[in-house]
Amino acid sequence: MSDLRQLPSVDRLLSGPVALELIARYGRPLVLEAVRYALEQARQTIRSGGESPADGTLLAEVRSYVEAATAPTLRPAINATGVIIHTNLGRAPLSKAARAALEAVARGYSTLEYDVEAGARGSRSVHAEALLCRLTGAEAALVVNNNAGAVLLILTALAAGREVIISRGQLIEIGGGFRVPDVMRQSGARLVEVGTTNRTHLRDYEAAIGPETALILRAHHSNFKIIGFTAEPSVQELADLARRHNLPLVEDLGSGALLDTAAYGLAHEPMAQESLAAGASLVAFSGDKLLGGPQAGIIVGRRDLVDVLKRHPLARALRADKLCLAALQATLLHYLRDEAVREIPVWQMIAMPLDTLEARARRWAERLSKTGVQAEVIPGESAVGGGSLPGATLPTRLVALNVPSPDGFAARLRAADPPVIARIEADRLVLDPRTVLAEDEEPLLRAVEAAVRS
């Protein structure tokens, strides 16, 4: 009990210079909460037979408490995994122009829904629609908050209470538990499965069409491949079938692309403009994957159908905000100016020459070897990621570190500020230069050097 009496009062701790400095930075309520917490922890220690902590020890705990309480959980990270569109790390990094556009509209008022020429209310859809139509050949376009929302809006507005035909081989699940059948049920549409997992023919679709059919849905496999004994109608074949029966054909591309990935040694990822040219009525795809922009669900296609989507109440619940639209507009302008490969980080990484990767890796290895760690440049593979081009890789050069405990070393890198996310291969920690932004190179190397010293 005497030890408990030795503990300082709340007021005494709050009135000292350390606490006053913390109050100035974090506010009195949070510091008061931290002081009470530290004192309660001290009481429990004393009751368990421990000694009464000194004031300095208590204040150190108070500082740790408030710093932990105010530390952001969403913060920048360095991606050294070699996975370009890393869903867990925020998918596509934005270009400098997109970041500048986002910051410009964030710091004040904007023309989000204001027509400057008319001096009256305008529409937020204009900020990306004209660019999307020009780039894809669509008649109209709509942007919502993500591609799952885009698919949900299409099915709800065009097929609620009616049937949607889809191949069994396209009833996909992607990261985060997103399942096409679940979204279809949520929309109120009735799922009509045709064909088998590996083979679906045009005749299977035609046999399923009836008076309750609202549309045909084609979903890109996105994050897996079916190989071997397979069959699947093309977009053009399905479009011709849908047209004969006066039905819309909707294609969910998932990632989607506006540039041909085959030009960079990868398999061909379906492009929105190709699907529309082949006859798809509506195409939905993501903004933050191969497009290289912010999170968004992009719908392009027939004007009459897009107008129905725009008028549906769900469109307001799913609409994109000013930050998304500003960054998306800036991203699309890179494509219009034919500078996407030069300016958009995702495409910079995809197109990065092997000799550039080799030079960066050797520079890193030479510097890190001076810390005493064995650093070796080895051949490796980078992945596109983000549900794009499953199984496809790009040749790269890795910096392989021989450290006593790769898992422990990786944990120390994750504890850095900013955290460095690497990968482990063959019991070695490896760093892939392909996904490390130029401005992140020095912080990465310092984090590795600190991890070696610790």
C-alpha positions in Angstrom: 0.0 0.0 0.0 2.9 2.4 0.8 4.2 1.9 -2.7 0.8 2.9 -4.1 1.0 6.2 -2.1 4.4 6.9 -3.7 2.7 7.2 -7.1 2.4 10.8 -8.3 -1.0 12.3 -8.7 -2.6 12.9 -12.1 -2.2 16.7 -11.6 1.5 16.4 -10.8 2.3 14.5 -13.9 0.2 16.8 -16.1 1.9 19.9 -14.8 5.4 18.9 -15.6 7.3 20.1 -18.7 7.1 16.8 -20.5 3.4 16.5 -20.1 2.9 20.2 -21.1 4.9 19.6 -24.3 2.7 16.5 -25.1 -0.5 18.5 -24.4 0.6 21.2 -26.8 1.1 18.6 -29.5 -1.7 16.1 -28.8 -4.3 18.0 -26.7 -5.1 17.7 -23.0 -7.9 15.0 -23.3 -5.7 12.4 -24.9 -2.7 13.1 -22.6 -5.0 12.9 -19.6 -6.3 9.6 -20.8 -2.7 8.4 -21.2 -1.7 9.6 -17.7 -4.6 7.7 -16.2 -3.7 4.6 -18.2 0.0 4.8 -17.1 -0.9 5.2 -13.5 -3.4 2.2 -13.6 -0.7 0.1 -15.2 1.7 1.1 -12.4 -0.9 0.2 -9.7 -1.3 -3.3 -11.2 2.5 -3.7 -11.2 2.8 -2.7 -7.6 -0.1 -5.0 -6.5 1.7 -7.9 -8.3 4.8 -7.2 -6.2 6.7 -4.9 -8.5 8.3 -1.6 -7.6 6.7 1.9 -8.0 8.0 3.4 -11.3 9.7 6.8 -11.4 8.0 9.8 -12.8 10.2 9.6 -15.9 9.2 6.0 -16.5 5.5 6.9 -16.3 5.9 9.9 -18.6 7.7 7.7 -21.1 4.7 5.4 -21.1 2.4 8.4 -21.5 4.4 9.5 -24.6 4.3 6.0 -26.1 0.5 5.9 -25.5 -0.3 9.1 -27.2 2.1 8.4 -30.1 0.5 5.0 -30.7 -3.0 6.5 -30.5 -2.2 9.2 -33.1 -0.1 7.1 -35.4 -1.8 6.7 -38.8 -2.6 3.2 -40.0 -2.8 4.2 -43.6 0.6 5.5 -44.6 3.1 5.2 -47.4 5.0 2.0 -47.9 7.8 0.9 -50.2 7.0 -2.0 -52.5 10.0 -4.1 -53.2 8.0 -7.3 -53.9 8.0 -7.0 -57.7 4.2 -7.2 -57.8 3.3 -4.1 -59.8 -0.4 -3.8 -59.0 -0.2 -4.9 -55.4 -3.8 -4.9 -54.0 -2.7 -5.0 -50.4 -0.3 -2.0 -51.0 -2.9 0.2 -52.7 -2.8 -1.0 -56.3 -1.6 1.6 -58.8 0.6 4.5 -57.7 -0.7 7.7 -59.2 1.3 9.9 -61.7 2.7 13.2 -60.6 0.0 15.0 -62.7 -2.7 12.9 -61.0 -1.4 13.7 -57.6 -1.2 17.4 -58.4 -4.7 17.4 -59.8 -6.0 15.6 -56.7 -4.3 18.1 -54.3 -5.5 21.1 -56.4 -9.2 20.3 -55.9 -8.7 19.1 -52.3 -7.3 22.4 -51.0 -10.4 24.5 -51.8 -13.6 24.7 -53.8 -13.9 23.2 -57.3 -16.1 23.0 -60.4 -17.3 19.5 -59.4 -20.9 20.1 -60.3 -20.8 23.7 -61.5 -21.0 24.8 -65.1 -18.8 27.9 -65.3 -20.1 29.1 -68.7 -23.8 28.7 -67.8 -23.3 30.0 -64.3 -25.5 27.1 -63.1 -25.4 23.6 -61.7 -23.6 21.2 -63.9 -22.8 17.4 -63.8 -19.8 15.7 -62.3 -19.9 13.1 -65.1 -18.4 15.6 -67.6 -15.0 15.5 -66.0 -14.2 12.0 -67.3 -16.9 11.1 -69.7 -15.7 12.9 -72.8 -12.1 11.6 -72.3 -13.4 8.0 -71.8 -15.5 8.2 -75.0 -12.6 9.5 -77.0 -10.2 6.9 -75.8 -12.6 3.9 -76.1 -15.0 4.8 -78.9 -17.9 4.6 -76.5 -21.1 6.7 -76.9 -21.3 7.5 -73.2 -19.5 6.7 -69.9 -20.1 6.8 -66.2 -17.6 6.6 -63.3 -18.6 5.1 -59.9 -16.5 4.2 -56.8 -15.2 0.8 -57.9 -15.7 -1.9 -60.5 -17.8 -4.1 -58.1 -20.1 -1.1 -57.7 -20.2 -0.7 -61.5 -21.3 -4.3 -62.0 -23.8 -4.0 -59.2 -25.3 -0.9 -60.7 -25.5 -2.4 -64.2 -27.3 -5.5 -63.0 -29.6 -3.6 -60.6 -30.6 -1.0 -63.2 -31.0 -3.3 -66.2 -31.8 -6.8 -64.8 -33.5 -6.6 -61.4 -36.2 -9.3 -61.2 -35.1 -10.8 -64.5 -32.6 -13.3 -65.8 -28.9 -12.8 -66.6 -27.1 -15.5 -68.6 -23.5 -16.2 -67.7 -21.0 -19.1 -68.4 -20.2 -21.3 -65.4 -16.6 -20.8 -66.3 -16.9 -17.1 -65.5 -18.5 -17.3 -62.1 -15.3 -16.0 -60.6 -14.2 -14.9 -57.1 -11.5 -12.3 -56.8 -9.6 -10.9 -53.8 -11.5 -9.8 -50.7 -14.2 -12.4 -51.3 -15.9 -10.6 -54.2 -18.0 -13.2 -56.1 -19.9 -12.5 -59.3 -22.8 -14.8 -58.2 -23.2 -12.9 -54.9 -23.2 -9.5 -56.7 -25.8 -10.8 -59.1 -28.1 -12.0 -56.3 -27.7 -8.7 -54.5 -28.8 -6.8 -57.6 -32.1 -8.7 -57.7 -31.2 -10.4 -61.0 -31.7 -14.2 -61.4 -28.6 -16.1 -62.4 -28.8 -18.5 -65.3 -25.7 -20.6 -65.6 -24.8 -22.1 -69.0 -22.1 -24.5 -70.2 -19.5 -26.2 -68.0 -16.5 -24.9 -66.1 -14.1 -25.5 -69.0 -16.4 -25.5 -72.1 -19.3 -23.2 -73.0 -20.6 -22.9 -76.5 -22.7 -20.2 -78.2 -25.5 -22.7 -78.5 -25.6 -22.9 -74.7 -26.3 -19.2 -74.4 -28.9 -19.3 -77.2 -30.7 -22.2 -75.6 -31.0 -20.3 -72.3 -32.5 -17.1 -73.8 -36.2 -16.7 -72.9 -38.8 -14.0 -72.3 -37.3 -13.2 -68.8 -33.8 -12.7 -70.1 -32.6 -9.2 -69.4 -29.0 -9.4 -70.7 -26.0 -11.6 -71.3 -23.0 -11.1 -69.0 -19.4 -12.0 -69.9 -16.9 -11.8 -67.1 -13.1 -11.8 -67.8 -11.3 -14.6 -65.8 -9.2 -11.9 -64.3 -7.1 -13.8 -61.7 -6.9 -17.4 -63.1 -6.6 -19.3 -66.4 -8.4 -22.3 -67.7 -6.2 -24.3 -70.0 -6.4 -27.5 -72.0 -9.7 -28.7 -73.3 -11.6 -25.4 -73.3 -14.1 -23.5 -75.4 -15.7 -20.1 -75.0 -17.5 -17.8 -77.5 -15.7 -14.6 -78.4 -17.1 -11.1 -77.6 -18.2 -10.7 -81.2 -20.0 -14.0 -81.3 -21.9 -13.1 -78.1 -22.6 -9.6 -79.3 -24.1 -11.0 -82.6 -26.3 -13.4 -80.6 -27.4 -10.7 -78.2 -28.2 -8.3 -81.1 -30.4 -11.0 -82.8 -32.4 -11.3 -79.6 -32.4 -7.5 -78.9 -30.5 -8.0 -75.6 -27.5 -6.1 -74.2 -24.2 -7.8 -73.9 -22.3 -6.6 -70.8 -18.6 -7.4 -70.3 -16.9 -7.1 -67.0 -13.2 -6.8 -67.8 -12.1 -6.6 -64.2 -8.7 -4.9 -64.6 -9.2 -3.6 -68.1 -6.5 -1.8 -70.1 -6.2 1.0 -72.7 -2.7 -0.1 -73.9 -1.7 -3.5 -75.3 0.2 -5.5 -72.7 1.5 -7.8 -75.5 3.8 -5.0 -76.7 5.8 -5.5 -73.5 6.3 -9.2 -73.6 3.1 -10.1 -71.7 0.0 -11.9 -72.8 -2.7 -9.8 -74.2 -5.0 -8.3 -71.6 -8.5 -7.4 -73.1 -8.9 -3.7 -73.8 -12.1 -1.8 -73.3 -12.0 -0.3 -76.8 -11.6 -3.8 -78.3 -14.7 -5.1 -76.5 -16.8 -2.1 -77.6 -15.5 -2.5 -81.2 -16.5 -6.2 -81.1 -20.1 -5.2 -80.2 -20.3 -5.2 -76.4 -23.2 -2.9 -75.2 -21.5 -2.0 -72.0 -18.0 -2.6 -70.6 -17.0 -2.2 -67.0 -13.4 -2.1 -65.7 -11.3 -0.7 -62.8 -9.5 2.6 -62.6 -6.7 1.6 -60.3 -5.3 -1.5 -62.0 -3.8 -1.4 -65.5 -5.3 2.0 -66.2 -3.0 3.3 -63.5 -5.4 5.7 -61.9 -7.4 6.1 -58.7 -9.9 3.5 -57.4 -12.9 3.8 -59.7 -15.4 1.7 -61.6 -15.6 2.8 -65.2 -18.6 2.0 -67.4 -18.5 2.7 -71.1 -20.8 1.9 -73.9 -24.2 2.6 -75.4 -25.7 6.0 -74.6 -29.2 4.7 -74.0 -28.0 2.2 -71.5 -25.6 4.6 -69.7 -28.4 7.1 -69.4 -30.5 4.5 -67.6 -27.6 3.9 -65.2 -27.2 7.6 -64.5 -30.8 8.0 -63.6 -30.9 5.0 -61.2 -30.9 5.9 -57.5 -28.0 3.5 -56.8 -25.8 5.7 -59.1 -25.8 8.4 -56.4 -24.8 6.0 -53.7 -21.9 4.7 -55.7 -20.8 8.0 -57.3 -17.2 9.0 -57.5 -16.0 12.0 -55.4 -14.0 15.0 -56.6 -10.6 13.5 -55.6 -11.2 10.4 -57.7 -12.5 12.4 -60.7 -9.6 14.8 -60.6 -7.0 12.1 -60.5 -8.8 10.0 -63.1 -9.1 13.0 -65.5 -5.4 13.6 -65.2 -4.6 9.9 -65.8 -6.8 9.8 -68.9 -5.1 12.8 -70.3 -1.8 10.9 -70.2 -3.4 8.4 -72.7 -4.8 11.2 -74.8 -1.4 12.8 -75.1 0.3 9.5 -75.9 2.5 9.7 -72.8 1.0 7.0 -70.6 4.1 4.8 -70.7 6.3 7.7 -69.8 4.2 9.2 -67.0 2.0 6.5 -65.4 4.0 4.5 -62.8 2.3 1.2 -63.6 3.3 1.5 -67.3 6.8 2.8 -66.4 7.3 -0.4 -64.4 5.8 -2.7 -67.0 8.0 -1.2 -69.7 11.2 -0.8 -67.6 14.1 -2.3 -69.6 16.1 -5.2 -68.2 19.4 -3.3 -68.4 17.9 -0.5 -66.3 16.8 -3.1 -63.7 20.3 -4.7 -63.8 22.0 -1.3 -63.2 19.8 -0.4 -60.3 20.2 -3.9 -58.7 24.0 -3.8 -59.0 24.1 -0.3 -57.5 22.0 -1.5 -54.5 24.1 -4.7 -54.0 27.4 -2.7 -54.1 26.2 -0.3 -51.5 24.6 -2.9 -49.2 27.6 -5.1 -49.4 29.5 -2.4 -47.5 27.3 -3.0 -44.4 28.7 -6.6 -44.2 25.7 -8.4 -45.6 26.1 -10.7 -48.6 24.2 -9.0 -51.4 24.0 -10.7 -54.8 22.2 -9.8 -58.1 20.2 -12.7 -59.4 17.7 -13.2 -62.2 14.0 -13.3 -61.2 10.4 -12.6 -62.2 8.1 -9.7 -61.5 4.3 -10.1 -61.6 1.7 -7.7 -62.9 -0.8 -8.5 -60.1 -4.1 -6.9 -59.3 -6.1 -9.8 -61.0 -4.4 -9.0 -64.3 -2.6 -11.5 -66.5 -2.7 -14.5 -64.2 0.6 -16.5 -64.4 2.3 -13.9 -66.6 5.6 -12.5 -65.4 8.3 -10.1 -66.5 12.0 -10.9 -66.3 13.8 -8.8 -63.7 16.9 -8.6 -61.6 16.7 -9.1 -57.8 19.0 -8.2 -55.0 19.2 -11.3 -52.8 20.4 -10.8 -49.3 21.8 -13.8 -47.3 20.8 -13.0 -43.8 20.6 -15.4 -40.8 16.8 -15.1 -40.4 15.0 -13.9 -43.6 11.7 -13.7 -41.8 13.1 -11.7 -38.9 14.9 -9.4 -41.4 11.7 -8.9 -43.3 9.9 -8.0 -40.1 12.6 -5.3 -39.3 12.1 -3.9 -42.8 8.3 -3.7 -42.2 9.0 -1.8 -38.9 10.9 0.9 -40.8 9.4 4.3 -41.5 8.2 4.0 -44.2 7.8 0.2 -44.1 9.6 -1.7 -46.7 7.8 -4.8 -48.1 10.0 -7.4 -49.6 9.7 -11.1 -50.4 11.5 -14.3 -49.5 12.7 -16.8 -52.1 14.9 -19.9 -51.5 15.5 -18.8 -47.9 16.9 -15.4 -49.0 15.3 -12.0 -48.7 15.0 -10.4 -52.1 14.3 -6.9 -53.3 12.9 -6.2 -56.8 13.9 -2.8 -58.2 11.0 -2.9 -60.7 8.4 -1.7 -58.2 10.5 0.7 -56.2 9.8 4.3 -57.2 12.8 6.5 -57.8 12.1 8.6 -54.8 11.8 5.5 -52.6 15.3 4.1 -53.5 17.2 6.0 -50.8 14.7 5.3 -48.0 14.8 1.7 -49.0 18.5 1.4 -48.8 18.7 3.2 -45.5 16.0 0.9 -44.1 18.0 -2.2 -45.2 21.3 -0.8 -43.7 19.5 -0.1 -40.4 18.1 -3.6 -40.4 21.5 -5.0 -40.9 23.0 -3.0 -38.0 20.2 -4.0 -35.7 
